[in-house]
């Protein structure tokens, strides 16, 4: 004899709880979107700075985050640390928070 457990309200959630779940799902989607947007912005800023400094003749270094590179976000963060825009501890915190969000 197997027992079957069902919710007291049937298997449907009340409308308020359905909407709360939808709201939380949308919030998580926005968090993921903004995290990815921030990553793209950081990479684009580093690439733009390298391109501009090359065009102005200020720097003869190769691009720090070339197109098609693997893990461009990590290279961009290393470039920010090298430029002293952020500290190594801040880089580690950014990586830790991004990993926690995307996992």
Backbone as ProteinMPNN parsed JSONL, in Angstrom:
{"seq_chain_A": "XXXXXXXXXXXXXXXXXXXXXXXXXXXXXXXXXXXXXXXXXXXXXXXXXXXXXXXXXXXXXXXXXXXXXXXXXXXXXXXXXXXXXXXXXXXXXXXXXXXXXXX", "coords_chain_A": {"N_chain_A": [[0.825, -1.168, 0.0], [0.744, 2.058, -1.024], [1.249, 5.346, 0.005], [-0.228, 8.37, -0.85], [0.6, 11.663, -1.0], [-0.839, 14.784, -1.005], [-1.189, 18.29, -1.631], [-3.025, 20.401, 0.602], [-4.528, 22.32, -0.742], [-5.023, 21.238, -3.167], [-3.117, 20.61, -6.091], [-2.37, 23.035, -6.948], [-0.948, 26.264, -6.64], [-1.898, 29.149, -4.746], [-2.887, 32.258, -6.318], [-1.39, 34.512, -5.438], [0.982, 33.356, -4.41], [1.938, 32.166, -6.748], [2.516, 34.445, -8.237], [4.488, 35.597, -6.636], [6.542, 33.725, -6.897], [7.034, 34.014, -9.644], [7.943, 36.668, -9.651], [10.313, 36.438, -8.127], [11.777, 34.761, -9.803], [12.083, 36.423, -12.04], [13.6, 38.449, -10.854], [15.997, 37.064, -10.365], [16.746, 36.527, -12.982], [17.258, 39.137, -13.837], [19.43, 39.778, -12.187], [21.371, 37.994, -13.162], [21.515, 38.953, -15.803], [22.49, 41.608, -15.418], [24.947, 41.052, -14.208], [26.324, 39.725, -16.285], [26.269, 41.809, -18.135], [27.853, 43.697, -16.851], [30.309, 42.367, -16.918], [30.768, 42.316, -19.712], [30.959, 45.077, -20.156], [33.274, 45.81, -18.708], [35.266, 44.385, -20.122], [34.968, 45.556, -22.671], [35.681, 48.208, -22.072], [38.405, 47.975, -21.394], [39.417, 47.02, -23.826], [38.745, 49.197, -25.475], [40.292, 51.242, -24.322], [42.875, 50.263, -24.806], [42.859, 50.284, -27.622], [42.525, 53.019, -28.141], [44.83, 54.127, -26.93], [46.745, 52.976, -28.545], [46.145, 54.149, -31.039], [46.668, 56.823, -30.489], [49.333, 56.731, -30.09], [50.45, 56.47, -27.612], [50.995, 54.095, -26.359], [52.791, 51.156, -27.17], [52.24, 48.616, -26.674], [50.884, 45.287, -27.096], [47.351, 44.483, -27.497], [45.662, 44.02, -24.407], [43.461, 42.442, -23.931], [42.709, 40.683, -26.323], [40.441, 40.171, -29.115], [38.505, 37.205, -29.237], [39.876, 35.795, -27.329], [40.377, 33.373, -24.725], [38.56, 33.377, -21.7], [38.115, 36.304, -21.258], [37.275, 38.082, -19.27], [38.754, 37.559, -16.958], [41.308, 38.284, -17.865], [40.85, 40.987, -18.334], [40.316, 41.889, -15.741], [42.808, 41.38, -14.592], [44.281, 43.249, -16.033], [43.186, 45.603, -15.035], [44.102, 45.453, -12.406], [46.85, 45.6, -12.897], [46.974, 48.195, -13.869], [46.505, 49.549, -11.575], [43.932, 50.278, -10.981], [42.143, 48.795, -9.543], [42.558, 46.84, -6.55], [44.339, 43.771, -5.795], [42.932, 42.337, -3.904], [40.366, 43.379, -4.24], [39.866, 42.471, -6.831], [39.798, 39.701, -6.379], [37.523, 39.608, -4.755], [35.545, 40.46, -6.571], [35.632, 38.363, -8.444], [34.896, 36.238, -6.79], [32.274, 36.973, -6.027], [30.992, 37.109, -8.537], [31.233, 34.45, -9.339], [29.653, 33.248, -7.41], [27.154, 34.292, -8.007], [26.647, 33.363, -10.624], [26.565, 30.635, -10.328]], "CA_chain_A": [[0.0, 0.0, 0.0], [1.521, 3.29, -1.102], [0.514, 6.532, 0.419], [-0.116, 9.507, -1.749], [0.468, 12.92, -0.271], [-1.172, 15.925, -1.853], [-1.335, 19.545, -0.901], [-4.404, 20.638, 1.015], [-5.205, 23.158, -1.72], [-4.875, 20.588, -4.457], [-1.721, 20.747, -6.492], [-2.177, 24.375, -7.473], [-0.628, 27.307, -5.68], [-2.752, 30.337, -4.86], [-2.396, 33.244, -7.283], [-0.363, 35.348, -4.832], [2.232, 32.594, -4.359], [2.409, 32.029, -8.124], [3.106, 35.719, -8.642], [5.726, 35.783, -5.875], [7.545, 32.883, -7.557], [7.384, 34.661, -10.912], [8.734, 37.848, -9.318], [11.663, 36.006, -7.731], [12.454, 34.26, -11.003], [12.469, 37.592, -12.841], [14.701, 39.108, -10.144], [17.214, 36.292, -10.609], [17.134, 36.756, -14.377], [17.86, 40.465, -13.909], [20.75, 39.714, -11.556], [22.269, 37.352, -14.122], [21.702, 39.867, -16.93], [23.364, 42.72, -15.042], [26.295, 40.516, -13.976], [26.929, 39.521, -17.6], [26.44, 43.124, -18.738], [29.018, 44.297, -16.206], [31.497, 41.698, -17.463], [30.972, 42.827, -21.079], [31.371, 46.477, -20.072], [34.673, 45.848, -18.269], [36.098, 43.933, -21.236], [34.907, 46.582, -23.716], [36.438, 49.382, -21.641], [39.838, 47.668, -21.513], [39.724, 46.981, -25.266], [38.673, 50.564, -25.985], [41.453, 51.983, -23.824], [44.046, 49.782, -25.55], [42.755, 50.755, -29.005], [42.751, 54.463, -28.147], [46.235, 54.416, -26.641], [47.508, 52.604, -29.734], [45.904, 55.147, -32.084], [47.314, 58.078, -30.091], [50.77, 56.521, -30.018], [50.882, 56.506, -26.217], [51.472, 52.777, -25.976], [53.088, 50.233, -28.261], [51.972, 47.268, -26.167], [49.779, 44.608, -27.775], [46.112, 44.558, -26.717], [45.671, 43.162, -23.217], [42.332, 41.511, -24.041], [42.377, 40.616, -27.743], [39.192, 39.501, -29.468], [38.608, 35.76, -29.401], [40.677, 35.181, -26.275], [39.643, 32.613, -23.715], [38.408, 34.027, -20.403], [38.476, 37.723, -21.363], [36.976, 38.817, -18.037], [39.905, 37.407, -16.067], [42.395, 39.104, -18.398], [40.492, 42.382, -18.117], [40.517, 42.19, -14.324], [44.256, 41.452, -14.369], [44.723, 44.525, -16.586], [42.795, 46.645, -14.077], [45.032, 45.364, -11.273], [48.14, 46.104, -13.37], [46.854, 49.653, -13.981], [46.228, 50.031, -10.216], [42.559, 50.766, -10.893], [41.603, 48.024, -8.424], [43.587, 46.063, -5.87], [44.217, 42.325, -5.974], [41.848, 41.888, -3.018], [39.103, 43.74, -4.894], [39.709, 41.543, -7.956], [39.363, 38.423, -5.812], [36.139, 39.759, -4.31], [34.704, 40.492, -7.765], [35.58, 37.004, -8.986], [34.122, 35.405, -5.863], [30.849, 37.346, -6.108], [30.475, 36.701, -9.849], [31.092, 32.989, -9.324], [28.528, 32.904, -6.551], [25.932, 34.666, -8.708], [26.414, 32.56, -11.815], [26.481, 29.191, -10.032]], "C_chain_A": [[0.879, 1.244, 0.0], [0.642, 4.463, -0.718], [0.762, 7.647, -0.576], [-0.367, 10.78, -0.946], [0.175, 14.03, -1.272], [-1.284, 17.162, -0.98], [-2.792, 19.732, -0.511], [-5.201, 21.463, 0.004], [-5.234, 22.508, -3.102], [-3.423, 20.704, -4.858], [-1.441, 22.128, -7.087], [-1.858, 25.353, -6.344], [-1.624, 28.449, -5.827], [-2.092, 31.376, -5.779], [-1.282, 34.111, -6.702], [0.979, 34.625, -4.807], [2.792, 32.372, -5.756], [3.113, 33.303, -8.569], [4.399, 36.013, -7.888], [6.836, 34.953, -6.505], [7.981, 33.482, -8.888], [8.268, 35.88, -10.674], [10.164, 37.467, -8.954], [12.448, 35.475, -8.921], [12.923, 35.421, -11.881], [13.614, 38.354, -12.179], [16.014, 38.385, -10.395], [17.684, 36.47, -12.047], [17.786, 38.122, -14.535], [19.256, 40.489, -13.289], [21.752, 39.097, -12.521], [22.549, 38.269, -15.312], [22.68, 40.977, -16.572], [24.784, 42.254, -14.741], [27.014, 40.311, -15.309], [27.173, 40.852, -18.304], [27.652, 43.829, -18.144], [30.309, 43.675, -16.737], [31.805, 42.223, -18.864], [31.488, 44.263, -21.052], [32.839, 46.591, -19.682], [35.6, 45.456, -19.413], [36.124, 44.992, -22.343], [35.701, 47.826, -23.341], [37.942, 49.158, -21.77], [40.236, 47.658, -22.988], [39.706, 48.382, -25.865], [39.863, 51.4, -25.557], [42.709, 51.567, -24.58], [44.03, 50.305, -26.987], [43.064, 52.256, -29.079], [44.212, 54.806, -27.876], [47.129, 54.018, -27.808], [47.36, 53.621, -30.85], [46.592, 56.471, -31.767], [48.827, 57.954, -30.002], [51.315, 56.556, -28.609], [51.52, 55.178, -25.818], [51.723, 51.932, -27.214], [52.859, 48.789, -27.835], [50.866, 46.619, -26.993], [48.52, 44.699, -26.918], [46.133, 43.569, -25.55], [44.553, 42.138, -23.239], [41.944, 41.446, -25.524], [41.065, 39.888, -27.988], [39.445, 38.01, -29.665], [39.439, 35.07, -28.339], [39.804, 34.4, -25.317], [39.683, 33.376, -22.398], [38.813, 35.505, -20.446], [38.228, 38.51, -20.087], [38.161, 38.74, -17.084], [41.077, 38.26, -16.551], [42.108, 40.593, -18.195], [40.695, 42.771, -16.656], [42.002, 42.258, -13.985], [44.823, 42.771, -14.911], [44.363, 45.673, -15.648], [43.699, 46.64, -12.846], [46.386, 45.923, -11.679], [48.128, 47.629, -13.5], [46.607, 50.321, -12.633], [44.854, 50.685, -10.121], [41.816, 50.06, -9.77], [42.754, 47.262, -7.786], [43.359, 44.573, -6.136], [43.098, 41.773, -5.093], [40.485, 42.206, -3.618], [38.827, 42.835, -6.09], [39.205, 40.197, -7.457], [37.906, 38.489, -5.351], [35.167, 39.776, -5.492], [34.54, 39.099, -8.339], [34.718, 36.108, -8.106], [32.63, 35.708, -5.971], [30.237, 36.93, -7.448], [30.287, 35.185, -9.919], [29.881, 32.565, -8.507], [27.205, 33.215, -7.25], [25.629, 33.703, -9.852], [26.32, 31.071, -11.554], [25.202, 28.865, -9.333]], "O_chain_A": [[1.667, 1.454, 0.922], [-0.533, 4.545, -1.074], [1.876, 7.814, -1.073], [-1.405, 10.942, -0.305], [0.88, 14.18, -2.27], [-1.45, 17.083, 0.237], [-3.691, 19.272, -1.214], [-6.419, 21.316, -0.092], [-5.452, 23.193, -4.101], [-2.57, 20.887, -3.99], [-0.378, 22.35, -7.668], [-2.42, 25.278, -5.251], [-2.138, 28.688, -6.92], [-0.878, 31.357, -5.98], [-0.319, 34.416, -7.405], [2.005, 35.215, -5.147], [4.01, 32.388, -5.935], [4.17, 33.253, -9.198], [5.313, 36.619, -8.447], [7.962, 35.433, -6.635], [9.165, 33.458, -9.223], [9.231, 36.103, -11.407], [11.115, 38.097, -9.416], [13.65, 35.715, -9.032], [14.037, 35.396, -12.404], [14.504, 38.851, -12.868], [17.04, 39.028, -10.616], [18.885, 36.553, -12.304], [18.756, 38.263, -15.278], [20.158, 41.146, -13.809], [22.857, 39.613, -12.684], [23.685, 38.354, -15.777], [23.602, 41.26, -17.337], [25.735, 42.992, -14.996], [28.179, 40.682, -15.45], [28.179, 41.008, -18.997], [28.399, 44.49, -18.865], [31.289, 44.381, -16.976], [32.954, 42.538, -19.176], [32.361, 44.623, -21.841], [33.572, 47.389, -20.266], [36.61, 46.119, -19.649], [37.186, 45.291, -22.89], [36.33, 48.437, -24.205], [38.669, 50.05, -22.206], [41.267, 48.218, -23.36], [40.566, 48.716, -26.68], [40.387, 52.185, -26.348], [43.518, 52.416, -24.955], [45.063, 50.722, -27.509], [43.78, 52.703, -29.975], [44.77, 55.687, -28.53], [48.16, 54.649, -28.039], [48.332, 53.931, -31.539], [47.049, 57.165, -32.675], [49.527, 58.956, -29.855], [52.528, 56.661, -28.421], [52.469, 55.146, -25.035], [50.965, 51.986, -28.182], [53.234, 47.855, -28.544], [50.005, 47.314, -27.531], [48.616, 44.97, -25.721], [46.569, 42.428, -25.696], [44.677, 41.075, -22.632], [40.97, 42.074, -25.939], [40.631, 39.082, -27.165], [40.481, 37.612, -30.196], [39.686, 33.869, -28.44], [38.633, 34.724, -25.121], [40.709, 33.946, -22.028], [39.745, 35.913, -19.753], [38.904, 39.509, -19.842], [38.532, 39.74, -16.471], [41.764, 38.887, -15.744], [43.021, 41.37, -17.917], [41.189, 43.86, -16.365], [42.416, 43.095, -13.183], [45.737, 43.344, -14.318], [45.144, 46.61, -15.483], [44.025, 47.698, -12.307], [47.015, 46.641, -10.902], [49.146, 48.281, -13.271], [46.509, 51.546, -12.565], [44.637, 51.551, -9.273], [40.957, 50.655, -9.118], [43.798, 47.062, -8.406], [42.309, 44.176, -6.641], [42.396, 40.844, -5.491], [39.557, 41.404, -3.521], [37.677, 42.47, -6.336], [38.29, 39.618, -8.041], [37.147, 37.538, -5.537], [34.093, 39.178, -5.425], [33.429, 38.695, -8.685], [33.913, 35.32, -8.602], [31.812, 34.788, -6.002], [29.102, 36.455, -7.495], [29.308, 34.696, -10.484], [29.17, 31.63, -8.875], [26.236, 32.471, -7.095], [24.487, 33.278, -10.026], [26.022, 30.308, -12.473], [24.956, 27.704, -9.005]]}, "name": "protein", "num_of_chains": 1, "seq": "XXXXXXXXXXXXXXXXXXXXXXXXXXXXXXXXXXXXXXXXXXXXXXXXXXXXXXXXXXXXXXXXXXXXXXXXXXXXXXXXXXXXXXXXXXXXXXXXXXXXXXX"}
